[in-house]
Amino acid sequence: MSARRLRVLIQRLPPESATWTALRNAMTPEELAEQADKGEPEKAPWSQLEQLVALVADRVAHVEWALWTVNIEQKSKRPDPPEPIRRPGAKPRRAKPKLSENSADRLFQLLNGGAA
């Protein structure tokens, strides 16, 4: 068998195969980032099936959160929205900055024409 034929056979394997899993596990973080930029999901650290399962889990958690939020009368007792499952290679979400009292006062002044 030629090297070209072997390469073609490996490329046609399903992403969940033992061969692709071994190849993914042997890649460095830089190589994984490069593959992600190229848009080759079969070379990603997670298979497509794992990505889909994580997506379903995130959606179920969001539906559960929405049901809790709708059925709680006091806004102060509402839970925070669920965090999505971390995907390999994805950075965690940055927390939204909170508006401080001084910043809120300054913004109020600017909106009411006080540019000074």
matplotlib code that plots the C-alpha trace (Angstrom):
import matplotlib.pyplot as plt

x = [0.0, 1.3, 1.7, -0.9, -3.4, -2.8, -3.3, -6.6, -7.8, -7.0, -8.6, -11.8, -12.1, -14.9, -13.8, -14.6, -12.2, -9.3, -6.9, -8.2, -8.5, -4.8, -3.8, -5.8, -4.3, -0.7, -1.2, 0.2, -2.0, -0.5, -1.4, -4.9, -5.4, -4.2, -6.6, -9.5, -8.6, -8.7, -12.2, -11.4, -13.6, -12.4, -9.0, -10.4, -9.8, -13.4, -15.2, -18.4, -20.5, -18.9, -19.5, -23.2, -23.6, -22.1, -24.5, -27.5, -26.5, -26.1, -29.5, -31.1, -29.4, -30.7, -34.3, -34.1, -32.8, -35.6, -38.2, -36.7, -36.6, -40.2, -41.5, -39.7, -41.7, -38.9, -36.2, -33.6, -33.9, -33.4, -30.5, -27.6, -27.7, -25.9, -22.3, -21.9, -19.7, -16.1, -15.0, -11.3, -9.5, -12.2, -11.4, -13.8, -16.2, -15.1, -17.4, -19.3, -18.0, -20.3, -21.2, -19.8, -21.7, -19.2, -19.5, -23.3, -23.3, -20.9, -23.0, -26.2, -24.5, -23.3, -26.8, -28.4, -26.1, -23.4, -20.3, -18.1]
y = [0.0, 3.4, 6.2, 8.3, 5.4, 5.1, 8.9, 8.8, 5.9, 7.6, 10.9, 9.0, 7.4, 8.8, 11.4, 9.1, 6.4, 5.3, 6.5, 10.1, 10.1, 9.1, 11.8, 14.4, 13.4, 13.7, 17.3, 20.3, 23.2, 25.3, 22.6, 22.3, 26.1, 25.9, 23.2, 25.1, 28.1, 25.9, 24.6, 20.9, 19.6, 16.0, 17.1, 19.0, 17.8, 16.7, 14.7, 16.0, 13.7, 15.1, 18.7, 17.8, 16.2, 19.4, 21.5, 19.5, 19.7, 23.5, 23.8, 21.7, 23.7, 26.9, 25.6, 24.6, 28.0, 29.7, 27.6, 28.6, 32.2, 32.4, 30.7, 32.8, 35.8, 37.9, 39.1, 39.1, 35.3, 34.5, 32.3, 33.3, 31.9, 28.6, 28.5, 26.5, 23.4, 24.4, 23.2, 22.4, 25.3, 27.8, 30.5, 31.0, 33.8, 37.1, 38.4, 41.5, 44.6, 45.9, 49.6, 51.3, 54.0, 56.7, 55.5, 55.4, 59.0, 60.1, 58.4, 60.0, 63.5, 62.9, 61.8, 64.8, 67.3, 67.7, 67.2, 69.0]
z = [0.0, -0.9, 1.6, -0.3, -0.1, 3.6, 4.1, 2.2, 4.2, 7.5, 6.4, 5.6, 9.0, 11.3, 13.8, 16.7, 15.5, 17.6, 15.0, 15.0, 18.7, 19.0, 16.5, 18.3, 21.7, 20.2, 19.0, 20.7, 21.8, 18.9, 16.4, 17.8, 17.5, 13.9, 13.1, 14.7, 12.5, 9.4, 10.3, 10.4, 13.2, 12.8, 14.0, 17.0, 20.5, 20.8, 18.2, 16.6, 18.8, 22.0, 20.7, 20.0, 23.5, 25.1, 23.0, 24.1, 27.8, 27.5, 25.9, 28.6, 31.3, 29.7, 29.5, 33.2, 34.1, 32.1, 33.9, 37.3, 36.3, 35.1, 38.2, 40.8, 41.9, 43.3, 41.0, 43.8, 44.1, 40.4, 39.7, 37.4, 33.9, 33.5, 32.3, 29.1, 29.2, 28.5, 25.1, 24.5, 23.1, 24.1, 26.6, 29.5, 29.2, 30.7, 33.4, 32.4, 34.2, 36.8, 36.8, 39.9, 41.7, 40.5, 36.9, 37.1, 38.4, 35.7, 33.0, 34.4, 34.2, 30.6, 29.5, 31.0, 29.2, 31.8, 29.7, 32.1]

ax = plt.figure().add_subplot(projection="3d")
ax.plot(x, y, z, "-o")
ax.set_aspect("equal")
plt.show()
